[in-house]
Amino acid sequence: MNKKDVYDVSVLPDNIFTLKGEEFFHAIRSLVGEVICNILQIQMIDSAQNFLNTVDVFEIFNNKKHLFVSSFIDTITKNIVKSKQGYRYDDSVKDFALVLYILGGKQCYDFIRINIIGALPNLTTINKLISNADSILTEGQFRFAALKEYLDTVNVRFGFCAEDCTGVIKKVKYDVTTNSFIGFVTKLSNEVPIRDCYQTDSFEQLKFWFDNIEKASLLNIHMFQPIPQSNQANAPASFLISAYGVDSTSTAIDIINRWIYLFNNCIQNQIRIIGFSTGKIFASKFSS
């Protein structure tokens, strides 16, 4: 603050130092407008005392470490004065929204979106972003080409492969992108899942599946963990190769056959698997 600056404090309410929370924000909104009020709200400056203890309320816009914060706040301040149909989001906010949706889940994402107006895209937009992404995962598909492309970007050719299961709620859904039903136990050929094996336009066929095919109680996944080179400080992130619904009937031989399939296809893509691992669910199969 410059000592020569002159401020007219007569416009302040007499009780400005006793106001807190929404009452304080209401006073600020009436004095300087919605944008400045939002900047204070985001930083949780909810009283005159907090305001006086803040050296610079605009510091978040000047620090390079806070480029995303600046973009995030700018998105809110621009959108909050528009109708919902006019909301716009830059790429950094969209990327953040996708990560939040994936890691936090639908309910967590929607809770934050509803309570911070204008900050995040709606669920329809999120689903479009996921659908337009190159990393769309189809049940039973092994993404060897995508794995090779990823390893090219991190300059790695060696890694470990893991197979494991997690319990899921038994539920059948229609996948519009593949025109097939997912949620049944995936059909296998030589212990390798068959893609889009539940496609039909017949109600009778669908009814037969519901009556005779077991719904998957487990989700089986295959992961690849790249091994960094000696000059790389950090290990690259692991990569999801495939995921599909299964039951608990797999045997040790079934798993080994899948590993052979994985190994051979990786070799064809100039990728070398140097070891396999499996979780407790499958480990019990080896001990029997």
C-alpha positions as CSV (number, residue, x, y, z in Angstrom):
1,M,0.0,0.0,0.0
2,N,1.4,3.4,-1.0
3,K,1.3,6.0,1.8
4,K,0.2,8.7,-0.6
5,D,-2.9,6.7,-1.6
6,V,-6.2,8.1,-0.4
7,Y,-9.2,5.8,0.3
8,D,-12.7,6.9,1.0
9,V,-13.8,4.7,3.9
10,S,-17.1,6.5,4.4
11,V,-18.7,4.1,2.0
12,L,-18.0,1.2,4.3
13,P,-20.8,0.0,6.6
14,D,-20.3,1.0,10.2
15,N,-20.2,-2.6,11.3
16,I,-17.8,-3.8,8.6
17,F,-15.4,-5.1,11.2
18,T,-18.0,-7.4,12.8
19,L,-19.3,-8.9,9.6
20,K,-18.2,-12.4,8.7
21,G,-19.0,-15.0,6.1
22,E,-21.9,-14.4,3.9
23,E,-22.7,-11.0,5.5
24,F,-19.2,-9.8,4.8
25,F,-19.4,-11.1,1.2
26,H,-22.8,-9.3,0.7
27,A,-21.2,-6.0,1.8
28,I,-18.2,-6.5,-0.5
29,R,-20.5,-7.5,-3.4
30,S,-22.5,-4.3,-3.0
31,L,-19.3,-2.1,-2.8
32,V,-17.0,-3.5,-5.5
33,G,-19.0,-6.1,-7.5
34,E,-19.3,-9.8,-8.0
35,V,-15.8,-10.4,-9.5
36,I,-13.8,-9.0,-6.6
37,C,-16.2,-10.8,-4.2
38,N,-15.5,-14.1,-5.9
39,I,-11.7,-13.6,-5.6
40,L,-12.1,-13.1,-1.9
41,Q,-14.4,-16.1,-1.5
42,I,-12.0,-18.4,-3.4
43,Q,-9.2,-17.4,-1.0
44,M,-11.6,-17.7,2.0
45,I,-11.1,-14.1,3.0
46,D,-14.4,-13.9,4.8
47,S,-13.9,-11.0,7.2
48,A,-12.3,-7.5,7.4
49,Q,-9.6,-9.0,9.7
50,N,-8.7,-11.6,7.2
51,F,-8.6,-9.0,4.5
52,L,-6.3,-6.7,6.4
53,N,-4.0,-9.7,7.2
54,T,-3.7,-10.4,3.4
55,V,-0.7,-8.7,1.9
56,D,-2.0,-8.8,-1.7
57,V,-5.3,-10.5,-2.7
58,F,-4.2,-10.5,-6.3
59,E,-0.9,-12.2,-5.7
60,I,-2.3,-15.5,-7.0
61,F,-2.5,-13.9,-10.5
62,N,1.2,-12.9,-10.4
63,N,2.9,-16.1,-9.4
64,K,3.9,-18.5,-12.2
65,K,3.3,-21.4,-9.8
66,H,-0.3,-20.5,-9.7
67,L,-1.0,-20.3,-13.4
68,F,-3.7,-23.0,-13.1
69,V,-5.2,-21.2,-10.1
70,S,-5.3,-18.0,-12.1
71,S,-7.0,-19.8,-15.0
72,F,-9.4,-21.5,-12.7
73,I,-10.5,-18.3,-11.0
74,D,-10.7,-16.5,-14.3
75,T,-13.0,-19.2,-15.6
76,I,-15.3,-18.8,-12.6
77,T,-15.4,-14.9,-12.8
78,K,-16.2,-15.0,-16.5
79,N,-18.8,-17.8,-16.3
80,I,-20.6,-16.6,-13.2
81,V,-22.1,-13.5,-15.0
82,K,-23.3,-15.7,-18.0
83,S,-26.1,-18.0,-18.5
84,K,-25.2,-21.7,-18.2
85,Q,-25.4,-22.1,-21.9
86,G,-22.6,-19.5,-22.3
87,Y,-20.1,-21.2,-19.9
88,R,-16.7,-21.7,-21.5
89,Y,-13.6,-23.6,-20.2
90,D,-10.0,-23.6,-21.3
91,D,-7.9,-26.7,-21.8
92,S,-6.3,-26.6,-18.4
93,V,-9.7,-26.5,-16.6
94,K,-11.0,-29.3,-18.8
95,D,-7.9,-31.5,-18.0
96,F,-8.4,-30.8,-14.3
97,A,-12.1,-31.6,-14.6
98,L,-11.3,-35.0,-16.2
99,V,-8.8,-35.9,-13.5
100,L,-11.2,-34.9,-10.8
101,Y,-14.0,-36.9,-12.4
102,I,-11.8,-40.0,-12.8
103,L,-10.2,-39.9,-9.4
104,G,-13.1,-38.6,-7.3
105,G,-16.0,-40.3,-9.1
106,K,-19.3,-38.9,-10.4
107,Q,-20.9,-37.9,-7.1
108,C,-17.7,-36.1,-5.8
109,Y,-17.4,-34.3,-9.1
110,D,-21.0,-33.2,-9.3
111,F,-21.0,-32.1,-5.6
112,I,-18.0,-29.7,-6.3
113,R,-19.5,-28.6,-9.7
114,I,-22.8,-27.6,-8.1
115,N,-21.3,-25.8,-5.2
116,I,-18.7,-23.8,-7.2
117,I,-20.8,-22.2,-9.8
118,G,-19.2,-21.9,-13.2
119,A,-16.0,-23.7,-12.2
120,L,-16.4,-27.0,-13.9
121,P,-18.1,-28.4,-17.1
122,N,-21.3,-30.4,-16.7
123,L,-21.4,-34.2,-16.8
124,T,-22.5,-34.2,-20.5
125,T,-19.4,-32.2,-21.4
126,I,-17.2,-34.6,-19.3
127,N,-18.7,-37.6,-21.1
128,K,-18.0,-36.0,-24.5
129,L,-14.4,-35.3,-23.5
130,I,-13.9,-38.9,-22.5
131,S,-15.6,-40.2,-25.7
132,N,-13.4,-37.9,-27.8
133,A,-10.2,-39.0,-26.1
134,D,-7.8,-41.5,-27.7
135,S,-7.7,-43.6,-24.6
136,I,-11.2,-45.0,-24.8
137,L,-11.2,-48.5,-23.3
138,T,-13.3,-51.2,-24.8
139,E,-14.1,-54.3,-22.6
140,G,-11.9,-57.2,-23.6
141,Q,-9.6,-55.1,-25.9
142,F,-5.9,-55.4,-25.5
143,R,-4.3,-52.0,-26.3
144,F,-0.9,-53.1,-27.6
145,A,-0.6,-50.3,-30.2
146,A,-1.6,-47.6,-27.6
147,L,1.0,-49.2,-25.2
148,K,3.7,-48.9,-27.8
149,E,2.8,-45.3,-28.5
150,Y,3.0,-44.5,-24.8
151,L,6.3,-46.2,-24.3
152,D,7.7,-44.3,-27.3
153,T,6.8,-41.0,-25.5
154,V,8.7,-42.1,-22.3
155,N,11.5,-43.8,-24.2
156,V,11.1,-47.1,-22.5
157,R,11.0,-50.7,-23.9
158,F,11.1,-52.9,-20.9
159,G,8.6,-53.5,-18.1
160,F,6.6,-55.8,-15.8
161,C,3.1,-56.9,-16.5
162,A,0.5,-57.4,-13.7
163,E,-2.9,-59.1,-13.7
164,D,-5.3,-58.7,-10.9
165,C,-9.1,-58.5,-10.0
166,T,-11.3,-56.3,-8.0
167,G,-14.9,-56.9,-7.0
168,V,-17.7,-55.0,-8.8
169,I,-21.4,-54.7,-8.5
170,K,-23.2,-57.1,-10.8
171,K,-24.7,-54.8,-13.5
172,V,-25.3,-55.0,-17.2
173,K,-25.2,-51.8,-19.3
174,Y,-25.4,-51.0,-23.0
175,D,-22.2,-49.6,-24.5
176,V,-23.3,-47.3,-27.3
177,T,-19.8,-46.9,-28.7
178,T,-19.5,-50.7,-29.5
179,N,-23.3,-51.5,-29.8
180,S,-22.9,-54.2,-27.2
181,F,-23.9,-55.1,-23.7
182,I,-21.2,-55.2,-21.0
183,G,-21.4,-56.6,-17.5
184,F,-21.8,-60.3,-18.3
185,V,-18.9,-62.7,-17.7
186,T,-16.7,-62.1,-20.8
187,K,-16.4,-65.1,-23.2
188,L,-12.9,-66.4,-23.8
189,S,-11.0,-68.0,-26.7
190,N,-7.9,-69.8,-25.6
191,E,-8.3,-67.9,-22.3
192,V,-8.2,-64.5,-24.1
193,P,-11.3,-62.3,-23.9
194,I,-13.5,-61.9,-27.1
195,R,-14.4,-58.3,-27.8
196,D,-18.0,-57.3,-28.4
197,C,-19.3,-60.8,-27.7
198,Y,-22.6,-59.6,-26.5
199,Q,-23.9,-57.7,-29.6
200,T,-27.5,-58.3,-30.6
201,D,-30.6,-56.5,-32.0
202,S,-32.9,-59.3,-30.7
203,F,-34.8,-58.9,-27.5
204,E,-35.1,-62.7,-27.2
205,Q,-31.4,-63.1,-27.4
206,L,-30.9,-60.4,-24.8
207,K,-33.4,-62.1,-22.6
208,F,-31.6,-65.5,-23.1
209,W,-28.3,-63.9,-21.9
210,F,-30.0,-62.4,-18.8
211,D,-31.5,-65.8,-18.0
212,N,-28.5,-68.0,-18.7
213,I,-25.3,-66.0,-18.6
214,E,-23.8,-65.0,-15.3
215,K,-23.1,-61.4,-14.6
216,A,-19.5,-60.6,-13.8
217,S,-18.7,-60.3,-10.1
218,L,-15.0,-59.3,-10.8
219,L,-13.2,-56.9,-13.0
220,N,-9.9,-58.4,-14.4
221,I,-7.2,-55.9,-15.4
222,H,-3.8,-56.1,-17.1
223,M,-1.3,-53.4,-16.3
224,F,2.2,-52.6,-17.7
225,Q,4.8,-50.9,-15.5
226,P,7.6,-49.4,-17.5
227,I,11.1,-49.7,-16.1
228,P,13.0,-46.4,-16.4
229,Q,16.4,-46.1,-17.9
230,S,19.4,-45.3,-15.7
231,N,19.3,-41.6,-16.7
232,Q,15.6,-41.2,-15.8
233,A,15.0,-39.9,-12.3
234,N,11.4,-41.1,-12.0
235,A,9.6,-44.2,-13.2
236,P,6.9,-43.6,-15.9
237,A,3.3,-44.1,-14.9
238,S,1.8,-47.6,-15.4
239,F,-0.4,-48.3,-18.3
240,L,-3.8,-50.1,-18.4
241,I,-3.6,-52.7,-21.2
242,S,-7.0,-54.3,-20.8
243,A,-10.1,-54.7,-18.5
244,Y,-13.0,-57.1,-18.7
245,G,-15.6,-58.8,-16.5
246,V,-14.9,-62.3,-15.1
247,D,-16.0,-64.8,-12.5
248,S,-13.8,-66.7,-10.0
249,T,-13.2,-69.8,-12.2
250,S,-9.8,-69.0,-13.7
251,T,-7.0,-71.6,-13.1
252,A,-3.3,-71.2,-13.1
253,I,-3.1,-72.6,-16.6
254,D,-5.7,-70.1,-17.8
255,I,-3.6,-67.2,-16.5
256,I,-0.3,-68.5,-17.9
257,N,-2.0,-68.8,-21.4
258,R,-3.0,-65.2,-21.2
259,W,0.5,-64.2,-20.2
260,I,1.9,-66.0,-23.2
261,Y,-0.6,-64.1,-25.4
262,L,0.5,-60.8,-23.8
263,F,4.2,-61.7,-24.1
264,N,4.0,-62.6,-27.8
265,N,2.0,-59.6,-28.8
266,C,4.3,-57.3,-26.9
267,I,7.3,-58.8,-28.7
268,Q,5.6,-58.0,-32.0
269,N,5.4,-54.4,-30.9
270,Q,9.0,-54.2,-29.9
271,I,8.1,-54.3,-26.2
272,R,9.8,-56.7,-23.8
273,I,8.0,-58.0,-20.7
274,I,10.7,-59.2,-18.2
275,G,8.3,-60.4,-15.5
276,F,4.7,-61.1,-14.5
277,S,2.9,-60.6,-11.2
278,T,-0.6,-61.4,-9.9
279,G,-2.7,-60.5,-7.0
280,K,-4.0,-62.6,-4.0
281,I,-7.1,-63.6,-5.9
282,F,-5.1,-65.4,-8.5
283,A,-2.3,-66.4,-6.2
284,S,-4.6,-68.8,-4.5
285,K,-5.0,-70.6,-7.9
286,F,-1.3,-71.3,-8.1
287,S,-1.2,-72.8,-4.6
288,S,-3.9,-75.3,-5.4
